[in-house]
């Protein structure tokens, strides 16, 4: 009865989405506040996407999360290899667009982190987070 009240069933989250949530919890445990998720230029060209943005004191961190299965073959290479020169350029463009649209953060110290989240196929859990702080630099 009243089946039309039922909402659409939600799609299960991807491994990447689950890894992003796990990484966010790690940043929050360090005292960061998450201010945005999956941020990209919604007007015009899609310049790149920022998985999430966190702030603490006067620091703003733009985080690229790479989730990788342990023990399986990684078709996409290691997490570090996945953030190649082209990905770094896209991240820098996305950061610059975000800061232009959100000038209140211009006085903050910016940083781009790559956050590696290993996933255990054996017991279906995330084990830890490896943060490569300030992995991408180009603040010209």
N, C-alpha and C positions, 0 to 999 in steps of 0.2 A: 504494500500500500504506500502511496505517495513516493514512488520511485523517482519522480522528477525532482525531489528534494535532495537526492543523493548527489554528491559532488563527483567530479571525474576522479577515477582512481589515479593516484600519483604514481609516476614512473619511479622505479627503483633508482637510487642514486648510483652514479658511476663510481668506479674506483678513484678517479681523479677528484670528484666532488667530496668523497669521504676523506681523502687525503688532505684536501683543503680545510675541511672542518677540523681535522686532527691538528693540523698546523696552527690554525687560529687559536685553538685551546692552549697550545704551547706558548704562543705569544701573549695571550691573556694571562697565563700563569706567571709570566715575566713582568706583568704590570702594564702591558699595552692595552689600548682600547681600539677595537676594530671599528673603523669609521666608514668603510665601503668594501663591497665584495663584487667581483667580476665587473670591474669598472672599465669602460671603453668609451670611445667617442661615439655617442649616439646620433650625432648630427654629421653628416658627410662621410668621409672616408673612414673605414675601420682601420685605425693606425696600429692597434695592438690592444691587448687586454691585460689588466692587472688583476691577479687572482684575489688579492685583498690588500687593504691599506690600513696600517696601524699607527697610532700616535702614542707617545709617552713623553711627558714634559714638553720640550720644544723640539722633539725629533719626530719626523714622519718617515715611516718605512713602507716601501712599496715591495710587496712580496710575490715572487713567482714560485709556485709550488710544483714540484715534480714528484709524482708518486710512482714507485717502481716495485714490482713483485720480486720477492727474494726467491731464488731457486729456479725461477722460470727463465725462458729466453726473453730478452728485452729487444723487441724489434726496433724500438726507437733509440737504442743505445743507452748509455748511462744518463743519469739525470744531469750531470755536469755537461756532457756532450750535447744534450738537447738544447742548452742555452748557448747556442752558437752566436756568431757575429750578427746574423740577420735577426735572430730573436732579441738580441741585446738592443739593436737599433729600434725595433718595434717597441720594446719596453721603454726606452728613453723617450720616444715620441709620445707614448701614452702618458708617461709621467709629466711631460711638459704640457700636454693638453689639460690634464687634471689640475695642475698648478695654475694655469691660465684661467680655468673656469672656477677655481676655488682660491682666490687671492689671499684669503685669511691664513693659508698655510705657507705663503711665500717666505715668511720669516723663520720657518722651522728648518732644522738641519735635515736635508733629504738623504735617503739611503735606499738602495735597491738590494734586497736580499734574494738569494735563491735558497729555497727550503726543500730539502730532500726528505721524503717520507717513505721509508721502506715498509712494504706490506708482506706479511708472512702468509704464503699460500697454505702452509702446513696447518696452522691453527686459526687462519682467517682473522688476524689481528695486525694492528699497527704497533710497532715496537718502540720507535723513537723518532726524533726529528733531528736532522743535521742541518743547521743553519749556516750558510756561507754568507756571512755579513759583508755588505758593501761589494757584492760580486760584480756589479756593473757600475762603471764610473764614466762620466762624461758630463761634467757640470759646466760646460762652456756657455 
